[in-house]
Amino acid sequence: MTPHVLTRSLDRSATIFLVVVAALGVLIPLSNLLMPAGSALQVPTYLVALFGKYACYAILALSIDLIWGYCGILSLGHGAFFALGGYAMGMYLMRQIGSRGVYGNPILPDFMVFLNYPSLPWYWYGFDMFWFAAVMVLVVPGLLAFCFGWLAFRSRVTGVYLSIITQAMTYALLLAFFRNDFGFGGNNGLTDFKDILGFNVQADGTRAALFALSCLALILTFLICRAVVTSKLGKVLIAIRDAESRTRFLGYRVESYKLFVFTLSACMAGVAGALYVPQVGIINPSEFAPGNSIEAVIWVAVGGRGTLVGAALGAVVVNYAKTFFTSGPLAPYWLFMLGALFILVTLLLPKGIVGTFNAWRESRKATEAANAESAALEDGVGEPKPAE
């Protein structure tokens, strides 16, 4: 896709979204690094890491909206792709610890020494190189999505059945990664990271750079999604969403389109997970929990399915609410509040926040145009009548 294709796909709301994300990606790191501590204009380091986590969640929401909002594929297992990308980055970060670990082994991570691993498992080879880990961030989730999608879409599994299968997939991975002999740290996962590309992962400058990189990734992900949904491919995806059998009858290979967009979406989720891990400092099997995938779907529903901007906005709004309410006396009731929010949005705002706003704006424009036309006709400025 050329830059011309990317920019041509932007509308007013998309442009505003990109400008805001770019501005935050520059101003927040500068405020954190240049302003003196205690200043009202200084953004604390913990908030930089928190906002970076929100940006990663926004990327995940975009990946779900691409397949659900525009192709009708409701995946309740996208947390698996997010977690696999996170584990790929976590393996690189673990290899960077070297002899600085608790047991001082230059090759084996601490959990492997504790579990008496005789040598490094073969699937850990290459993760001491950043470029290899970066490739695996895309390849591992993408390959899993391709294999899963090829089997599911070829069998024409759709609707709620596909959603249940994706949920079963992520739950199976949850159980597998919980095992200590699986080679990924078991219940504790991967943590105690030291460096990334030679920079201290806990340093203020590194956290600021990771936040800026997350914003850049969010912008690129959004541009890719916009380019897809506004192209001829996007029109076919919408046709599949609205009338899959008719689209197949017209001669389109529906399975191929769904497989492509599902794999692309999984790669995006993997990138989100890879950026998430160094900012939170840990990755463990809880990221595979089916509840996480369901929660991500709620973000998209709240923000507005099929809007992209709404998906990213919903991820930020819901997670900010989660941060706010889980740090006080309402913490035990957060899941009930989240469920109530989903029900209320489904009943009162079925198009989500942004979708409802867009519908209201279009209705208002149509009303204003009708009123203007009516006023013109009353003033005699309307179309001349043909001669009899």
KEMARTOR-501951 format. One line per field, with one value per residue (C-alpha): residue in one letter; x, y, z. Coordinates in pm, 1 decimal, always signed. Example, Ala and Ser with C-alpha at 12.3 -4.5 7.8 and 13.67 -1.06 7.14 Angstrom:
! KEMARTOR-501951
type [a|s]
east [+1230.0|+1367.0]
north [-450.0|-106.0]
up [+780.0|+714.0]
***
This chain:
! KEMARTOR-501951
type [m|t|p|h|v|l|t|r|s|l|d|r|s|a|t|i|f|l|v|v|v|a|a|l|g|v|l|i|p|l|s|n|l|l|m|p|a|g|s|a|l|q|v|p|t|y|l|v|a|l|f|g|k|y|a|c|y|a|i|l|a|l|s|i|d|l|i|w|g|y|c|g|i|l|s|l|g|h|g|a|f|f|a|l|g|g|y|a|m|g|m|y|l|m|r|q|i|g|s|r|g|v|y|g|n|p|i|l|p|d|f|m|v|f|l|n|y|p|s|l|p|w|y|w|y|g|f|d|m|f|w|f|a|a|v|m|v|l|v|v|p|g|l|l|a|f|c|f|g|w|l|a|f|r|s|r|v|t|g|v|y|l|s|i|i|t|q|a|m|t|y|a|l|l|l|a|f|f|r|n|d|f|g|f|g|g|n|n|g|l|t|d|f|k|d|i|l|g|f|n|v|q|a|d|g|t|r|a|a|l|f|a|l|s|c|l|a|l|i|l|t|f|l|i|c|r|a|v|v|t|s|k|l|g|k|v|l|i|a|i|r|d|a|e|s|r|t|r|f|l|g|y|r|v|e|s|y|k|l|f|v|f|t|l|s|a|c|m|a|g|v|a|g|a|l|y|v|p|q|v|g|i|i|n|p|s|e|f|a|p|g|n|s|i|e|a|v|i|w|v|a|v|g|g|r|g|t|l|v|g|a|a|l|g|a|v|v|v|n|y|a|k|t|f|f|t|s|g|p|l|a|p|y|w|l|f|m|l|g|a|l|f|i|l|v|t|l|l|l|p|k|g|i|v|g|t|f|n|a|w|r|e|s|r|k|a|t|e|a|a|n|a|e|s|a|a|l|e|d|g|v|g|e|p|k|p|a|e]
east [+0.0|+146.3|+134.9|-122.3|-356.4|-308.5|-378.4|-666.4|-852.7|-864.9|-1172.3|-1212.7|-1254.2|-962.7|-738.4|-829.6|-760.9|-418.0|-324.0|-424.7|-230.2|+77.3|+61.4|+32.8|+318.2|+543.8|+420.5|+388.4|+749.4|+882.6|+682.7|+815.8|+1180.3|+1216.0|+987.0|+1118.7|+978.8|+679.9|+587.0|+220.9|+321.0|+533.5|+378.2|+507.2|+682.8|+414.8|+154.4|+373.0|+378.7|+3.0|-73.6|+155.7|-49.6|-365.5|-208.8|-135.2|-493.4|-612.1|-409.4|-570.5|-915.2|-841.5|-742.3|-1074.5|-1278.6|-1117.7|-1255.6|-1572.9|-1690.2|-1608.4|-1614.1|-1855.4|-1602.7|-1657.2|-1339.0|-1339.4|-980.8|-780.9|-617.9|-422.4|-254.9|-187.5|-25.7|+181.7|+329.8|+401.4|+572.4|+790.3|+912.9|+940.7|+1169.5|+1402.4|+1402.0|+1477.3|+1774.9|+1911.1|+1936.3|+2226.9|+2444.7|+2265.0|+1989.7|+1947.4|+2137.6|+2396.3|+2356.6|+2459.4|+2236.7|+1941.8|+1675.2|+1629.7|+1312.3|+1490.3|+1777.3|+1525.5|+1342.6|+1672.3|+1662.8|+1979.8|+2000.7|+1812.7|+1509.3|+1542.1|+1250.0|+1440.2|+1721.5|+1752.7|+1567.6|+1893.2|+1867.1|+1610.3|+1539.7|+1455.8|+1219.0|+1054.4|+992.5|+848.0|+611.3|+444.2|+506.1|+382.9|+39.4|+2.9|+83.8|-157.7|-431.8|-365.1|-384.1|-688.3|-864.6|-790.1|-953.8|-1246.5|-1334.8|-1283.5|-1538.0|-1765.7|-1782.9|-1948.9|-2138.3|-2153.4|-1986.2|-1673.5|-1675.0|-1689.3|-1405.0|-1181.8|-1254.7|-1167.8|-840.3|-726.2|-830.3|-626.6|-323.3|-388.2|-370.5|-59.8|+135.2|+46.9|+256.2|+606.9|+748.7|+622.7|+930.9|+771.7|+787.8|+461.3|+227.0|+485.5|+554.5|+845.0|+954.2|+1250.7|+1349.1|+1666.2|+1742.9|+1589.2|+1832.2|+2092.0|+1877.3|+1758.0|+1391.2|+1314.4|+1476.5|+1256.6|+1397.7|+1328.3|+970.3|+915.1|+1057.0|+834.4|+529.0|+621.4|+679.1|+338.9|+172.7|+358.3|+244.2|-112.5|-97.1|+42.9|-213.2|-494.4|-366.4|-344.1|-697.5|-831.7|-655.1|-807.4|-1165.4|-1182.3|-1041.0|-1217.2|-1109.8|-1296.4|-1614.7|-1595.2|-1541.9|-1852.1|-2047.3|-1934.0|-2044.8|-2389.7|-2465.0|-2201.1|-2404.9|-2484.4|-2119.6|-2017.1|-2286.8|-2137.1|-1813.8|-1596.5|-1377.2|-1515.7|-1282.8|-973.5|-1088.0|-1174.5|-846.6|-643.2|-810.7|-807.5|-433.1|-362.2|-564.9|-370.8|-38.4|-163.1|-262.3|+84.2|+249.8|+29.1|+136.7|+505.3|+486.6|+280.6|+528.6|+831.9|+603.3|+427.0|+734.2|+571.7|+391.5|+219.5|-55.1|-328.7|-308.1|-459.6|-766.7|-1087.1|-1216.5|-948.7|-1061.8|-1424.9|-1329.9|-1152.4|-1472.2|-1657.7|-1411.6|-1505.1|-1878.7|-1865.0|-1661.2|-1847.4|-1817.6|-1714.9|-1573.8|-1204.8|-1180.8|-1453.3|-1272.3|-954.6|-1154.0|-1351.0|-1029.6|-895.7|-1223.6|-1301.7|-946.1|-928.7|-1252.4|-1101.0|-792.3|-1006.9|-1260.5|-1026.7|-808.3|-1082.0|-1367.2|-1551.4|-1276.1|-1470.4|-1761.4|-1568.4|-1669.5|-2035.1|-1997.8|-1829.7|-2112.3|-2371.9|-2189.7|-2197.0|-2569.1|-2655.6|-2453.8|-2613.3|-2966.0|-2932.9|-2638.0|-2621.7|-2383.2|-2149.2|-2040.1|-1881.7|-2131.2|-2426.6|-2261.6|-2198.2|-2559.4|-2686.4|-2460.0|-2573.1|-2937.3|-2882.9|-2717.1|-3003.4|-3257.9|-3072.2|-3048.9|-3422.2|-3506.5|-3284.0|-3446.9|-3793.6|-3705.4|-3567.6|-3887.8|-4099.2|-3890.5|-3934.8|-3571.2|-3640.8|-3600.4|-3791.3|-4092.5|-4071.8|-4279.9|-4614.9]
north [+0.0|+336.6|+653.7|+791.9|+503.3|+553.8|+927.5|+898.3|+673.0|+936.2|+1137.2|+1417.4|+1200.1|+977.3|+1278.9|+1423.7|+1088.8|+1060.4|+1418.3|+1364.5|+1036.3|+1189.7|+1492.9|+1274.1|+1055.7|+1361.6|+1581.6|+1319.8|+1189.4|+1546.8|+1645.8|+1343.5|+1398.8|+1777.6|+1912.5|+1914.2|+1660.9|+1795.9|+2041.0|+2060.8|+2008.1|+1699.3|+1360.4|+1102.9|+794.0|+560.7|+747.5|+721.9|+343.5|+339.5|+543.7|+316.9|+20.6|+196.5|+248.8|-124.2|-203.3|+37.5|-156.7|-479.3|-318.8|-208.5|-563.6|-694.1|-421.7|-502.8|-856.6|-807.7|-463.9|-504.6|-880.0|-1011.4|-1248.6|-1233.9|-1370.1|-1440.1|-1559.8|-1260.8|-1242.4|-1552.1|-1366.5|-1071.3|-1302.5|-1491.2|-1164.9|-1075.3|-1406.8|-1366.5|-1029.8|-1166.2|-1445.8|-1188.3|-983.2|-1293.8|-1380.8|-1029.5|-1087.7|-1332.4|-1375.1|-1094.8|-1336.1|-1473.2|-1792.9|-1621.5|-1861.4|-1682.4|-1900.4|-2038.3|-1807.1|-1834.8|-2044.4|-2303.4|-2327.5|-2367.0|-2643.4|-2821.7|-2777.9|-2942.5|-2705.0|-2433.3|-2571.3|-2552.0|-2312.9|-2054.1|-2041.3|-1710.0|-1505.8|-1347.0|-1137.4|-858.1|-892.4|-1261.2|-1183.9|-907.3|-1150.7|-1407.6|-1143.6|-1146.3|-1504.9|-1694.6|-1527.7|-1503.3|-1870.8|-1982.4|-1760.8|-1888.7|-2255.8|-2203.5|-1988.2|-2224.6|-2512.0|-2308.7|-2104.6|-2398.1|-2588.4|-2282.7|-2244.1|-1908.6|-1714.3|-1826.9|-2158.8|-1978.7|-1759.4|-2065.7|-2235.5|-1928.8|-1917.2|-2285.8|-2220.7|-1951.7|-2160.1|-2455.1|-2228.3|-2102.0|-2456.9|-2536.8|-2229.3|-2297.7|-2617.3|-2581.3|-2829.0|-2625.6|-2404.5|-2063.5|-2013.5|-2182.3|-1986.5|-1714.6|-1647.8|-1427.8|-1127.4|-943.9|-788.3|-579.2|-440.4|-389.2|-313.3|-231.7|+25.4|-17.5|-111.1|+68.9|+400.0|+703.2|+755.8|+396.5|+412.3|+739.0|+586.3|+279.0|+501.1|+700.1|+374.7|+246.0|+562.2|+521.3|+159.0|+269.9|+522.9|+269.3|+6.3|+256.0|+357.6|-5.9|-74.8|+235.6|+142.1|-205.6|-107.2|+178.0|-31.9|-279.0|-548.0|-364.1|-353.9|-730.5|-774.6|-567.2|-772.3|-1088.8|-940.7|-842.6|-1131.5|-1404.0|-1651.1|-1391.4|-1286.8|-1648.3|-1687.8|-1392.9|-1588.8|-1446.6|-1688.2|-1588.8|-1820.5|-1655.6|-1304.8|-1408.0|-1594.9|-1295.2|-1042.8|-1283.5|-1344.7|-972.4|-899.9|-1162.1|-1005.2|-666.3|-819.4|-976.6|-637.1|-494.0|-771.5|-722.3|-351.4|-423.7|-657.6|-428.9|-154.7|-367.2|-580.4|-924.1|-1175.6|-1482.5|-1729.4|-1506.5|-1305.4|-1609.4|-1602.4|-1604.4|-1318.9|-1089.8|-1158.3|-1099.0|-773.8|-659.6|-724.2|-505.7|-222.2|-235.7|-255.6|+42.4|+258.6|+163.3|-147.2|-79.1|+269.1|+203.4|+535.0|+414.3|+85.9|+265.3|+517.3|+239.2|+62.0|+377.8|+475.5|+131.6|+72.1|+415.5|+333.4|-0.3|+174.1|+425.9|+188.3|-100.4|+122.9|+207.4|+53.1|-42.1|-282.2|-604.4|-484.7|-391.2|-700.3|-637.0|-276.9|-389.7|-633.5|-366.8|-126.3|-380.5|-447.0|-76.0|+0.2|-292.9|-180.6|+199.1|+258.2|-46.0|+138.9|+238.7|+588.5|+692.7|+500.2|+671.0|+1011.8|+950.7|+840.8|+1152.5|+1376.7|+1219.4|+1252.6|+1617.6|+1686.0|+1517.2|+1724.6|+2049.6|+1963.7|+1885.1|+2213.0|+2410.6|+2248.4|+2317.0|+2681.8|+2717.7|+2579.6|+2818.7|+3113.3|+3001.3|+2912.7|+2547.8|+2364.5|+2528.6|+2334.6|+2199.9|+2383.4|+2222.4]
up [+0.0|-105.9|+106.3|-141.6|-63.2|+311.0|+309.8|+62.5|+307.5|+583.3|+672.2|+923.9|+1233.8|+1132.4|+1078.5|+1416.9|+1581.4|+1420.7|+1511.1|+1875.0|+1903.6|+1738.1|+1967.5|+2277.2|+2152.8|+2143.9|+2428.2|+2703.6|+2671.5|+2650.4|+2957.9|+3147.6|+3054.3|+3038.2|+3309.6|+3667.6|+3911.8|+4102.7|+3828.2|+3732.4|+3369.5|+3436.3|+3355.7|+3610.1|+3481.0|+3613.9|+3408.1|+3097.8|+3142.0|+3207.7|+2895.9|+2696.8|+2815.1|+2699.0|+2353.9|+2331.9|+2426.0|+2156.0|+1896.2|+2016.4|+1989.8|+1632.3|+1539.4|+1674.5|+1508.3|+1172.8|+1174.3|+1378.4|+1268.8|+900.4|+834.7|+1097.3|+1258.6|+1635.1|+1789.4|+2163.1|+2152.5|+2033.8|+2373.9|+2266.9|+1979.0|+2209.0|+2465.5|+2205.9|+2082.9|+2443.8|+2511.9|+2201.1|+2330.6|+2685.7|+2566.4|+2410.7|+2731.6|+2938.9|+2718.0|+2776.5|+3153.1|+3115.7|+3424.0|+3611.1|+3712.6|+4063.0|+3975.2|+3755.2|+3462.9|+3140.5|+2917.6|+3115.0|+3262.4|+3638.5|+3620.3|+3406.0|+3654.1|+3937.3|+3747.5|+3665.8|+3289.7|+3150.8|+2854.3|+2672.0|+2480.9|+2102.9|+2063.8|+2269.3|+2015.0|+1833.2|+2093.4|+2205.6|+1885.5|+1869.4|+1497.6|+1540.5|+1830.3|+1626.1|+1339.7|+1579.8|+1719.5|+1378.3|+1267.6|+1574.5|+1611.7|+1233.8|+1179.2|+1451.5|+1307.3|+954.5|+1058.4|+1279.3|+1021.2|+734.8|+921.5|+1055.4|+746.7|+510.0|+720.4|+703.5|+1079.3|+1147.8|+1409.9|+1768.2|+1686.1|+1564.9|+1876.1|+2101.6|+1914.2|+1942.7|+2314.5|+2345.4|+2161.5|+2401.6|+2701.4|+2572.9|+2542.5|+2895.3|+3032.2|+2827.4|+2940.0|+3303.1|+3290.3|+3432.8|+3181.5|+2885.4|+2902.3|+2955.0|+3331.0|+3425.1|+3648.5|+3719.0|+3352.5|+3243.4|+3448.4|+3607.8|+3275.4|+3267.1|+2920.5|+2578.5|+2295.9|+2558.6|+2742.4|+3100.3|+3070.1|+3400.3|+3301.4|+3242.4|+2894.7|+2794.7|+2918.4|+2735.2|+2415.4|+2453.2|+2492.0|+2180.1|+1992.2|+2106.4|+1974.1|+1644.0|+1621.6|+1696.9|+1413.0|+1166.4|+1269.9|+1226.1|+880.5|+770.6|+893.3|+718.7|+396.0|+412.9|+492.9|+238.2|-47.5|-276.5|-31.0|+243.5|+34.0|-10.9|+364.7|+437.6|+185.2|+363.4|+693.7|+565.8|+329.6|+321.6|+115.4|-150.6|-169.7|-219.8|-486.4|-677.3|-715.0|-437.0|-242.4|+95.1|+286.4|+138.7|+231.2|+585.8|+626.3|+509.7|+738.1|+1034.7|+995.6|+954.9|+1267.1|+1465.9|+1362.0|+1484.4|+1818.0|+1844.3|+1795.7|+2070.5|+2306.3|+2223.5|+2309.1|+2620.6|+2791.5|+2843.2|+2974.9|+3237.1|+3317.1|+3312.9|+3091.9|+3237.3|+3137.2|+3280.5|+2955.8|+2780.7|+3007.8|+2797.4|+3010.7|+2868.8|+2513.4|+2606.8|+2776.3|+2457.6|+2261.1|+2511.9|+2441.3|+2073.6|+2146.1|+2383.0|+2147.5|+1832.0|+1620.6|+1261.1|+1327.0|+1411.9|+1598.4|+1832.8|+1897.9|+2006.2|+2210.5|+2379.5|+2480.8|+2645.1|+2814.7|+2957.6|+3079.2|+3238.1|+3419.0|+3522.2|+3660.8|+3847.8|+3999.8|+4083.5|+4300.2|+4550.9|+4751.5|+4431.1|+4321.7|+4407.5|+4193.1|+3878.6|+3679.8|+3763.8|+3650.3|+3328.1|+3256.8|+3329.6|+3098.0|+2816.4|+2866.2|+2878.4|+2566.5|+2383.3|+2475.4|+2462.8|+2227.8|+1999.8|+1766.7|+2048.7|+2145.4|+1815.9|+1602.5|+1773.2|+1736.8|+1365.8|+1312.7|+1494.0|+1286.0|+958.9|+1063.7|+1150.1|+814.9|+632.1|+826.9|+755.6|+385.4|+372.5|+549.5|+312.0|+9.4|+148.3|+213.3|-139.1|-289.3|-83.3|-205.6|-567.3|-615.2|-688.0|-1016.6|-1306.7|-1427.4|-1782.9|-2044.4|-2121.2]
***
